[in-house]
Amino acid sequence: MPGNFRFNAIVFIGLCLWMAGASAYAQTESADPTSHSKGKFVTKHASGAFEVKLTPQNDNASDPAVGRMSIEKQFHGDLEGTSKGQMLAHMTSVKGSAGYVAIEKVSGTLGRRSGTFVLQHSATMDRGAPHLTITVVPDSGTDQLVGLTGKMNIIITDGKHSYEFEYTMPDTQ
């Protein structure tokens, strides 16, 4: 069973990376200032590269189609920092169909503001057609990132990872 899990984990990693790279750019929802404390909100765009390390976690699951991974990322560009998280996925018996969810806590600097925030991933692939949504968990921003909202997209080109991040922050002026 451990050998089967390891093989499935390797296949799963490739599938998740393909799903993330093939996904369409996520549309940003504009923040509703009435849903937060009073003040002006500014929508911004961040982009850059990142490295990712996915490590299979053997939690002795009874179903080898279910896999769990730890996530570690190093972000560069407009977002400078690191993240750590967990991913849970399921591969179906139909080629090209799978799904994953993940939570990762990002720590770093975004647009000259520092703090932490949490990203929530939800992805499915329906017989090869991918759909990926990565959203900032509401009210997860700390320090200078309190009030952060937004959506991130992952791009994989020639094996290199990058991100596009549309986000809204309270204006500090």
N, C-alpha and C positions, 0 to 999 in steps of 0.2 A: 504493500500500500504506500509506504513512503516514496518509493521510486515513481509510482503512478502519480502521486501528488506533485512531485518535483516536475515531472513532464508536463502535467496540466498547468502548473504554475508558470512554466516557461512559455507555453502556448498562450496562457492568459495574459502575460505581460505583453507579448507581441500584439495580441488582439486589442488590449486596452490602449496601447500606444497608437495602433492604427486607427481605432475609433476616435481618439483625441485629435489626431492629425487630419482625419478626413472630415471632421465636423464642420458645419457651416458656421460662419461668424455669428455669435449670439447677439441679438439686438438688445440694446440697453434700455431699460425702463427709466423714464425720468422720475426723479425723486419728487415726492409731494411734500412741499415744505410744511403743510399743515399736519403731516403725520409725525413730525419731529418737533423739537423745541423751536420757538420762534426765531427767525433769522434768515439770512440769505444763504442759498446753497449754490455751489458752483460745480458744473459737470466738467470733468477733465478726462484726458486720454493718457495712458501710460503704456509703454511697450519696451521690450527687451528680450534678452535670451535667458535661459535657465538650464541647469543641469538637474537631472532627476535620478534618484537611486530607489528602486523598488526591491524590497527584500521579502521573499515568501515567508510567511509565518505558519508554522505547523501547529495548529490548534486541535489536531486529532479529530477533525470534522468527520462525521460518518458518511458524508457525500463528497466524493472526490471532484465533483463538478463545481463545488463551492471552494473558493480560495480567498485567503486573507493576506494582505501585503502591508508592510510598513512603507511609508513614503518619506523621503528626505529630498528637499530641493534647495538649490542655491540660485537666487534670482539676481539678475544684473540689469542695468538700464535704469529706467524711471522708477522701478521698484528694486531697491537694493536690500537683500536680506535672505533669510532662510525660512524653511518651513519643515514641520514634522507632522505626520498624520497616519491614518489607517484607511485601507481600502478593503471592501468586501465585494466579491463578484460571483457570478454564476454563469457557467457556459452551458448552453443547451446542447442537445444531440443534433440539432439542425446547424449545418455549417453556416457561419456568419451571423449567428444569433447569440447574443449575450447581454449582460447588463452589469453595471457596477455602481456603487455608491462610495463616497469617500468624504472624510473630514480632514482638513489640514489647518494647523495654526501657523500663520505667517508672522514673523517678527522682523522688523526692519524699518526702512525709511521709504516713504512714498511722497513724492512731490515736496520734499524738504520737511516733511512731518514724520515723526517716529512714533512707534507703538506696535501693537499687535492687532490682528484681526483673524477671523476664521472664514475659510472657504469651504463651501459644501458642493460636492460634485454629484451629479446624477446623469448616468449615461446608459443608453441602450443601443444595440445594433440589431436591426431587423433584417435578417438575410443579406447582410452587407450594407444596409442603409443606416448610417450612424446618426445619432442625436445626442448632443452633449450640452449640459447646462452646468456652469460653475458660477455660483452666486455668493456674495458676502453674506454671512449669517447676520440677520438684523441685530443691532446693538452689541455686536461682538468687538467693535473697535475700542482700543484702550489708549490712554495717554493723549497724544496729539491726533490720534485717528478716531476719536470718539465721533460718532455720527456718520462714519463711512458707510456707503452703500455702493453696490455695483455688480457688474458681471465681467467675467474673464473668459477669454477664448485661448485655447492652446493650439499652436501651429507647429507641425513637424515637417521640415523640408530637408531632404538629403540627410536624414538622421539627426538633424539639429533641432532643438526645441526652442520655441519662443512663445511669448504671450502678448496679447492685446487686452488691455484692461480699461474699460469705461467705468468711471466711478464718480460719485458725487460726495462732496465734503461741505460742511458748514464753512462759509466765508469767514475769515478771521479779521477782516478789516473793520 
